[in-house]
Amino acid sequence: MDGHKVLAVVPARGGSKSIPRKNLAKVAGISLVGRAARIAASLDWVDQAIVSTDDEEIAWEANRHGIEAPFLRPDELAGDLANSIDMWRQAWLAAEAHYQMRFELSILLEPTSPLRRADDITRTVRALLDGGHKAAATVCPTPAHFTPHKTLTLDRDGVIGFYLPEGSRHSLRQTIPSYYHRNGICYAVRRPTLVDEGQIIEDDCLAVVIDRPVVNIDEPFELELAEWLLAREEAASGQSSRS
């Protein structure tokens, strides 16, 4: 895009505590990793698209849906405590070595956000480039009842307290400031930001707001919610996302 070499990375390790083999779980007949792979493969401005995984079956599934698995993720980056920065950096450098190509930009597309659209990704990278920022990430507005002003605590006896001292004064949604949360649809970074500085959103990361219902899957019921939301989108557009 705009003369920049772009690498798309789909992170999909084999392990998961909340949903066994989560990245292979299906929504509307297509696996989560398959959905992320399909949309990565569809972006004509992406120079290479890969899956970062420690799992042969996931690698095969991603390849079946259009992206490559030129290497497996090292075991030390595949555990529950492995962080995204180290995983992404390893994938970036390994991809450069494999393809003998230097990527100026990279995007991360988490399979657990199956309601992403190609335009969400393009808009994120465009915002990064046009604004001259070090990174960009998609976010959603946080519903008022999930904000710090509405968050409660419980003491050892189960008695309710307010997370914020001023929380008792914010019973009306209109009095609560705007908050946002990450949705996993797209992260975009410049090479120095991640490879050299080891950062994603810590410094000069532009928010790209997604103001529609999406889901970031962590629990089993969210697979059903994602399927319902996709079916509603399909009914409205007259299209089908099933294989």
C-alpha positions in Angstrom: 0.0 0.0 0.0 1.4 3.4 -1.1 4.7 1.6 -2.0 5.0 0.0 1.5 5.7 -3.8 1.7 3.0 -5.2 3.9 2.9 -8.5 5.9 -0.4 -9.9 7.3 -0.1 -12.2 10.3 -2.8 -14.4 11.6 -1.9 -15.5 15.1 -3.4 -19.0 15.9 -1.8 -21.2 18.5 -3.1 -24.7 19.1 -3.8 -24.4 22.8 -6.8 -22.7 24.5 -8.3 -23.1 28.0 -11.7 -21.5 27.4 -12.6 -23.3 24.2 -10.5 -26.4 23.3 -8.9 -26.0 19.8 -10.6 -22.6 19.7 -9.0 -21.4 16.5 -10.4 -24.4 14.7 -13.9 -23.8 16.1 -16.5 -23.0 13.4 -18.8 -20.1 12.9 -21.3 -20.5 10.1 -19.4 -23.5 8.8 -16.0 -21.9 8.6 -13.2 -22.1 11.2 -12.1 -19.0 13.0 -8.6 -19.3 11.5 -10.1 -20.0 8.1 -12.2 -16.8 8.3 -9.1 -14.7 9.2 -7.1 -16.4 6.5 -9.7 -15.8 3.8 -9.9 -12.1 4.5 -6.1 -11.7 4.7 -5.8 -13.5 1.3 -8.4 -11.2 -0.2 -6.4 -8.0 0.4 -4.6 -7.2 -2.9 -2.4 -4.6 -1.2 -0.9 -7.2 1.2 2.4 -8.6 -0.1 2.5 -11.8 2.0 0.0 -13.3 4.4 1.0 -16.0 6.9 -0.3 -17.8 9.9 1.8 -17.9 13.1 1.0 -21.2 14.8 2.7 -24.1 16.6 0.0 -26.5 15.3 0.2 -28.5 12.1 -3.5 -28.9 11.8 -4.1 -25.1 12.1 -1.3 -24.5 9.6 -3.0 -26.8 7.2 -6.4 -25.1 7.8 -5.0 -21.7 7.2 -3.2 -22.8 4.0 -6.5 -24.4 2.8 -8.1 -20.9 3.1 -5.4 -19.1 1.2 -2.5 -18.1 3.4 0.9 -19.7 4.0 2.5 -21.3 7.0 6.2 -21.1 6.0 7.3 -22.1 9.6 5.9 -23.2 12.9 5.9 -20.9 16.0 8.6 -21.8 18.6 7.2 -23.6 21.7 8.3 -20.8 24.0 5.9 -18.4 22.1 3.0 -20.8 22.1 2.1 -21.0 25.8 -0.6 -19.3 27.8 1.8 -16.6 29.0 3.4 -15.8 25.6 2.8 -12.2 24.7 1.7 -10.8 21.4 4.7 -8.5 20.9 7.2 -11.4 21.0 5.0 -13.6 18.8 4.5 -10.9 16.2 8.1 -9.9 16.2 9.3 -13.5 15.7 6.8 -14.0 12.8 7.9 -10.7 11.2 11.6 -11.5 11.2 11.1 -15.1 10.2 8.9 -14.1 7.3 11.5 -11.6 6.2 14.1 -14.3 6.2 11.9 -16.8 4.4 10.7 -14.4 1.7 14.0 -12.5 1.5 11.9 -9.3 1.7 11.8 -6.4 4.2 8.3 -5.5 5.3 7.7 -1.8 6.3 4.3 -2.5 7.7 2.4 -5.4 9.2 -1.1 -6.1 10.2 -2.3 -8.6 12.9 -5.7 -10.3 12.4 -6.8 -12.3 15.4 -9.0 -15.2 14.5 -11.2 -14.6 17.5 -12.7 -11.6 15.8 -14.7 -13.2 13.0 -16.9 -10.3 12.2 -14.2 -8.2 10.6 -14.6 -6.7 7.2 -11.9 -6.0 4.6 -12.8 -2.3 4.8 -12.0 -2.4 8.6 -8.4 -3.5 7.8 -7.9 -1.1 4.9 -9.2 1.8 6.9 -6.8 0.9 9.8 -3.7 0.9 7.5 -4.9 4.0 5.7 -5.3 5.8 9.0 -1.8 4.8 10.1 -0.3 6.0 6.8 -2.3 9.2 6.4 -1.8 10.3 9.9 1.9 9.5 10.1 1.3 7.4 13.3 3.5 4.6 14.7 0.6 2.2 14.9 -3.2 2.0 14.6 -5.7 -0.4 16.2 -9.4 -1.0 15.9 -11.6 -0.3 19.0 -15.2 -0.4 20.0 -17.1 2.0 22.2 -17.5 0.4 25.7 -21.1 0.1 26.8 -21.8 2.3 29.8 -22.5 -0.6 32.2 -19.0 -2.0 31.6 -17.1 1.3 32.2 -15.1 2.0 35.4 -17.8 4.3 36.6 -20.2 1.3 36.7 -17.8 -1.3 37.9 -18.3 -2.6 41.4 -16.0 -4.4 43.9 -16.9 -6.9 46.6 -15.1 -7.1 49.9 -14.3 -10.4 51.7 -17.9 -10.4 53.2 -19.4 -9.9 49.7 -20.4 -6.3 50.4 -20.5 -4.1 47.3 -18.2 -1.1 46.8 -17.5 1.2 43.9 -14.3 0.7 41.8 -14.1 4.5 41.4 -14.8 6.7 44.4 -17.0 8.9 42.3 -18.9 5.8 40.9 -21.9 6.4 43.2 -22.6 9.7 41.4 -22.8 8.2 38.0 -26.1 6.3 37.9 -27.0 8.0 34.6 -25.3 6.8 31.4 -25.2 10.4 30.1 -22.8 11.4 32.9 -20.2 8.7 32.1 -17.2 9.7 29.9 -16.6 7.8 26.7 -14.5 4.7 27.0 -13.2 2.2 24.3 -11.9 -1.3 24.3 -9.8 -3.3 21.8 -11.8 -5.7 19.6 -9.0 -7.7 17.9 -10.2 -6.9 14.4 -7.0 -5.2 13.2 -3.7 -4.0 14.6 -1.3 -2.2 12.2 2.3 -1.2 13.0 5.4 0.2 11.3 8.5 -2.0 11.4 10.4 0.2 13.9 7.5 0.3 16.3 7.3 -3.4 16.8 10.7 -4.9 15.7 12.9 -2.2 17.2 10.8 -0.7 20.0 8.8 -3.8 21.0 5.5 -1.8 21.1 2.0 -2.1 19.6 -0.3 0.4 21.2 1.9 1.9 23.9 3.0 5.1 22.0 1.3 7.0 19.2 -1.3 4.4 18.3 -4.3 5.8 16.5 -7.8 4.4 17.3 -10.0 3.3 14.4 -13.5 3.1 15.9 -15.7 0.2 14.8 -19.2 1.3 15.8 -21.3 -1.8 15.0 -21.9 -5.1 16.9 -18.9 -7.3 16.9 -17.6 -10.1 19.1 -14.2 -11.1 20.3 -14.6 -14.8 21.1 -13.4 -16.1 24.5 -16.2 -18.2 25.8 -18.3 -20.9 24.0 -21.6 -18.8 24.0 -19.7 -16.2 22.0 -19.4 -18.6 19.1 -23.2 -18.7 19.0 -23.4 -15.0 19.3 -21.0 -14.5 16.4 -23.0 -16.9 14.3 -26.2 -15.0 15.1 -24.6 -11.7 14.2 -23.3 -13.1 10.9 -26.7 -14.5 10.0 -28.2 -11.1 10.7 -25.7 -9.4 8.5 -26.2 -11.9 5.7 -30.0 -11.5 5.9 -29.6 -7.7 5.6 -27.1 -7.9 2.7 -28.5 -11.0 0.9 -25.1 -12.6 1.0 -23.8 -15.8 2.7 -20.5 -16.2 4.5 -20.7 -20.0 4.6 -18.3 -22.2 2.6 
